[in-house]
Amino acid sequence: MRKYELKPTLWRTYRTLENEDQLRLFKAVVEHDGMLCVRDYARMLGLQDDEASVYLRQLNARGLLGVVRSDIKVFYNLDKDRSLPESVELQ
């Protein structure tokens, strides 16, 4: 069986950022330097916790955000996902 490496495509990344709420979340992470948890971002932007979580995971999957887990809280930051070298230029 052959293992395939996931690589974000430019089209999929732009499609992710096309969503206004995801773009607002990305901007909030940039503005707050990744210091807030998912719930804080959701409250700040008037989103449901699960909705914000899904959007942030999608941004992470595109390599635009890094993630740090602390107990039950999840923090997203601008650390690039080193396994996705294409994301460095996009970010």
C-alpha positions as CSV (number, residue, x, y, z in Angstrom):
1,M,0.0,0.0,0.0
2,R,1.3,3.4,-0.9
3,K,1.2,6.3,1.5
4,Y,0.2,9.6,0.1
5,E,1.4,12.9,1.6
6,L,-1.2,15.6,2.0
7,K,-0.3,18.9,0.4
8,P,-2.6,21.9,0.4
9,T,-3.3,23.2,-3.0
10,L,-3.5,26.9,-3.7
11,W,-7.1,26.6,-4.9
12,R,-8.3,24.8,-1.7
13,T,-6.5,27.3,0.5
14,Y,-8.1,30.3,-1.2
15,R,-11.4,28.5,-1.1
16,T,-10.9,28.1,2.7
17,L,-10.2,31.8,3.1
18,E,-13.2,32.7,0.9
19,N,-15.4,32.0,3.8
20,E,-15.9,35.3,5.6
21,D,-16.0,33.7,9.1
22,Q,-12.8,31.8,8.5
23,L,-11.1,34.9,7.2
24,R,-12.2,36.8,10.3
25,L,-10.9,34.0,12.5
26,F,-7.6,34.0,10.7
27,K,-7.3,37.8,11.2
28,A,-8.2,37.4,14.9
29,V,-5.5,34.8,15.4
30,V,-3.0,37.2,13.8
31,E,-4.2,40.2,15.8
32,H,-4.1,38.3,19.1
33,D,-0.9,36.5,18.4
34,G,-2.4,33.1,19.1
35,M,-3.0,33.9,22.8
36,L,-6.7,33.1,22.8
37,C,-8.4,29.7,22.9
38,V,-11.1,28.5,20.4
39,R,-13.9,29.5,22.8
40,D,-12.5,33.0,23.2
41,Y,-12.4,33.5,19.4
42,A,-15.9,32.1,19.0
43,R,-17.3,34.5,21.6
44,M,-15.4,37.5,20.2
45,L,-16.7,36.9,16.7
46,G,-20.2,35.7,17.6
47,L,-19.8,32.1,16.4
48,Q,-20.7,28.8,18.0
49,D,-17.8,27.0,19.6
50,D,-18.0,24.0,17.3
51,E,-18.3,26.2,14.2
52,A,-15.1,28.2,15.2
53,S,-13.4,24.9,16.0
54,V,-14.2,23.5,12.5
55,Y,-13.0,26.6,10.8
56,L,-9.8,26.8,12.7
57,R,-9.1,23.1,12.1
58,Q,-9.6,23.7,8.4
59,L,-7.1,26.6,8.5
60,N,-4.7,24.3,10.3
61,A,-5.2,21.6,7.7
62,R,-4.3,24.1,4.9
63,G,-1.0,24.8,6.9
64,L,-1.9,28.4,7.7
65,L,-2.1,27.9,11.4
66,G,-0.2,25.9,14.0
67,V,-2.0,24.3,17.0
68,V,-1.1,23.9,20.7
69,R,-3.2,21.8,23.0
70,S,-3.2,22.6,26.7
71,D,-5.4,20.4,28.9
72,I,-8.9,20.9,27.4
73,K,-8.1,24.2,25.6
74,V,-6.9,24.5,22.1
75,F,-4.8,27.4,20.9
76,Y,-4.1,28.3,17.3
77,N,-1.1,30.4,16.3
78,L,0.9,31.5,13.3
79,D,3.5,28.7,13.7
80,K,3.7,27.2,10.2
81,D,3.0,23.5,9.9
82,R,6.5,22.2,8.9
83,S,5.1,19.2,7.2
84,L,3.4,21.5,4.7
85,P,6.2,23.5,3.1
86,E,3.8,25.1,0.6
87,S,2.1,27.0,3.5
88,V,5.1,29.1,4.2
89,E,4.7,31.2,1.1
90,L,0.9,31.4,1.5
91,Q,1.1,32.6,5.0
